[in-house]
Amino acid sequence: MSDRTKGGKGQSRRTILKGAAGVAAYAAYARPAFAQAAKEAPDLAKLAADGKLPKLADRVSASPLVIKVDKIGRYGGQIRRGLRGSADHNGILRMVGNQGLVRWNLAFTEVLPNVAEKWEVNADSTEFTFHLRKGMKWSDGKPFTADDVVFCVEDCAKNTDLYKSAPSPLVIGGKVGAATKVDETTVKFTFASPYALFLEQMATPLGQHPTLFPKHYASQFHPKYNDKVADLVKAANMSDWPTLFRAKLGDIEIPSRWSNPEKPTIDPWVIKEPYTGGATRVTMERNPYFWQVDQEGNQLPYVDRLAFNISQDVESLMLDAISGRLDIQERHLDTLQNKPTLSQNMQKGGYRLIELVNSSAQQMQIYLNMTHKDPKLREILGNKEFRQALSLGIDRKEIIDIVYLGQSEPYQTGPRPGHPWYHEKLARQFTEHDSKKAAAMLDKIGLDKKDAQGFRLRPDGQKLFFAIDVIPTLYPDHVDTLELVKRHWAEIGVDIKVNTIERALYYTRGDNNDHDAAVWPGPGGLDPMLDPRDFFAQHPQGSRYAVPWTLWYVSNGKDGQEPPESQKQRMKLFDEARATADMDKRGKAMKALFDLTADAFETIGVCLGVNAFGICKNNLQNVPTKYPNAWSWPNPGPALPQQFFFST
């Protein structure tokens, strides 16, 4: 075996984020002395002195993760952030839930130790042996061991009652890996085929399953460990044990992850006031058993509490920001339209701006449902020339000038300019505005008949019309963009509805394949291997142009719909790419994949994703001046909010 503590690297990510890496914290290997010399928050010290809490040395791991902070902080205070409505749970995840086996560095270029203090990978990348921190504990004081990791994977993630298909980060070549206990603090993952991308996958939010469920608590809701779980289901008025399990334990991306204050976690703060349907705010308090310290042995986090007020609109969040009632916030405020107002009120609000480096390819990707339940509409949306004509019908310059204040350029999808895998055809084809050519293409494919209003008719005589789902609370710029697209497409005889809906309904319609079309920021600009959903049907909730094809892929052909040959070739190429640690071979496989994606032209992009921004109170310290803006790097989590502190 070779000792490999660094994951695969992206040259362009290092280039684009150059300068960010040295700003904030980095991890060093822990030393047992810290556990003996460690210091703690005054309120915890008092509890320990009163015998109400074990001494710090008995709470912190014998080998805690040492975070080298820029400035040694002071304890106390409350960080205030904002959420939108009852389905903004990932706003909490991004701030708190970043505690996987490994994590990203600040520059988004390297995988670092986290819950696992070190690991070994065998020569063909089929075995990964993780060494957990000795003495590490859950937030209720119970030991965190290899048994927890094995439980999370073998009893939960691989349980078909809980998961129809095993989470994709645990699957390679259609086969899910196995987690086995070596000893109390050592666990081995074994895969049937090489999986060189496994460490990087474990650093993303979707790689958190191995550390998500505390066995000592969760097993009471699992029939394998409790033969009377039916009584609990009945008492809770639930339909079955998986429903009860989810209500008590949640999952990576569902609101109930943050709704049960009794659930032990390994996060820096734990739920005090839960995130439920009627909640107006969520609060969290420091985890007395948190397993990270600064370089002088001070237990993290520095800040006592988090408070998330739940707003129903962006205007309320803007008022809170301008009035100085938010301490750090980028989510929901980071549209370019808000930047002038927030810039003008920096002194009044007592905050500064931080830069968020865009990792996406696309500001807004349009996904026409090529697996639509209506066979007539499916035939039209699945016609490549139809999609190409719609792309030519978009006046991207107008959108960029009006919605994005001139700060972007026409783009389809693919790695961003400057990335070593940048693909010209994939990025630029059909981005010119040519309504005459678009109309001629639509005529040619049999959509040449029109109604009295000038809108085209389908071959069956019905008006050609479809709705595009968009979430206004999450991406208000998408609504503005779609309103312009609606006008552009009306000029070539295609009518659409800008279907503004709440986020939960957006997901439900997509999951059920009930949507005509949908929009979302197109990922894969800096992290094409980690989020390739726009390059082939890979993401069960994100590849919205063909969710049933995704289900076929992730279930190894057992569920969903068999995709066309081009898709199957790309699925095979991606599996080859993520199985090899040889970057040349990986690059060649992805180049072939991008060629096929460009030829298929399945999604329609508008313009290259632009950098965003956030606000940060002037007295909140150890916050990087810029960091990535990505789902795979769930900002601000990898910037380590547990090291933030108030200087006054």
Secondary structure as GFF3:
##gff-version 3
##sequence-region A 1 648
A	DSSP	alpha_helix	11	16	.	.	.	ID=ss1
A	DSSP	beta_strand	26	28	.	.	.	ID=ss2
A	DSSP	alpha_helix	33	37	.	.	.	ID=ss3
A	DSSP	alpha_helix	42	49	.	.	.	ID=ss4
A	DSSP	alpha_helix	56	59	.	.	.	ID=ss5
A	DSSP	beta_strand	65	68	.	.	.	ID=ss6
A	DSSP	beta_strand	78	84	.	.	.	ID=ss7
A	DSSP	three_ten_helix	85	87	.	.	.	ID=ss8
A	DSSP	alpha_helix	90	96	.	.	.	ID=ss9
A	DSSP	beta_strand	102	104	.	.	.	ID=ss10
A	DSSP	beta_strand	111	113	.	.	.	ID=ss11
A	DSSP	beta_strand	116	121	.	.	.	ID=ss12
A	DSSP	beta_strand	127	132	.	.	.	ID=ss13
A	DSSP	alpha_helix	146	150	.	.	.	ID=ss14
A	DSSP	pi_helix	151	157	.	.	.	ID=ss15
A	DSSP	three_ten_helix	168	170	.	.	.	ID=ss16
A	DSSP	beta_strand	171	172	.	.	.	ID=ss17
A	DSSP	beta_strand	175	176	.	.	.	ID=ss18
A	DSSP	beta_strand	178	183	.	.	.	ID=ss19
A	DSSP	beta_strand	186	190	.	.	.	ID=ss20
A	DSSP	alpha_helix	198	202	.	.	.	ID=ss21
A	DSSP	three_ten_helix	205	207	.	.	.	ID=ss22
A	DSSP	three_ten_helix	209	211	.	.	.	ID=ss23
A	DSSP	alpha_helix	215	218	.	.	.	ID=ss24
A	DSSP	three_ten_helix	219	221	.	.	.	ID=ss25
A	DSSP	alpha_helix	229	235	.	.	.	ID=ss26
A	DSSP	alpha_helix	241	249	.	.	.	ID=ss27
A	DSSP	three_ten_helix	255	258	.	.	.	ID=ss28
A	DSSP	beta_strand	269	273	.	.	.	ID=ss29
A	DSSP	beta_strand	281	286	.	.	.	ID=ss30
A	DSSP	beta_strand	292	294	.	.	.	ID=ss31
A	DSSP	beta_strand	305	311	.	.	.	ID=ss32
A	DSSP	alpha_helix	314	322	.	.	.	ID=ss33
A	DSSP	beta_strand	328	329	.	.	.	ID=ss34
A	DSSP	three_ten_helix	336	338	.	.	.	ID=ss35
A	DSSP	alpha_helix	339	344	.	.	.	ID=ss36
A	DSSP	alpha_helix	346	349	.	.	.	ID=ss37
A	DSSP	beta_strand	351	358	.	.	.	ID=ss38
A	DSSP	beta_strand	362	368	.	.	.	ID=ss39
A	DSSP	alpha_helix	375	381	.	.	.	ID=ss40
A	DSSP	alpha_helix	384	392	.	.	.	ID=ss41
A	DSSP	alpha_helix	396	402	.	.	.	ID=ss42
A	DSSP	alpha_helix	424	428	.	.	.	ID=ss43
A	DSSP	alpha_helix	435	444	.	.	.	ID=ss44
A	DSSP	beta_strand	465	470	.	.	.	ID=ss45
A	DSSP	alpha_helix	476	490	.	.	.	ID=ss46
A	DSSP	beta_strand	495	500	.	.	.	ID=ss47
A	DSSP	alpha_helix	503	511	.	.	.	ID=ss48
A	DSSP	beta_strand	517	522	.	.	.	ID=ss49
A	DSSP	alpha_helix	547	554	.	.	.	ID=ss50
A	DSSP	alpha_helix	565	579	.	.	.	ID=ss51
A	DSSP	alpha_helix	583	600	.	.	.	ID=ss52
A	DSSP	beta_strand	604	605	.	.	.	ID=ss53
A	DSSP	beta_strand	612	617	.	.	.	ID=ss54
A	DSSP	beta_strand	620	621	.	.	.	ID=ss55
A	DSSP	beta_strand	626	629	.	.	.	ID=ss56
A	DSSP	three_ten_helix	637	639	.	.	.	ID=ss57
A	DSSP	three_ten_helix	641	643	.	.	.	ID=ss58
A	DSSP	beta_strand	645	646	.	.	.	ID=ss59
###
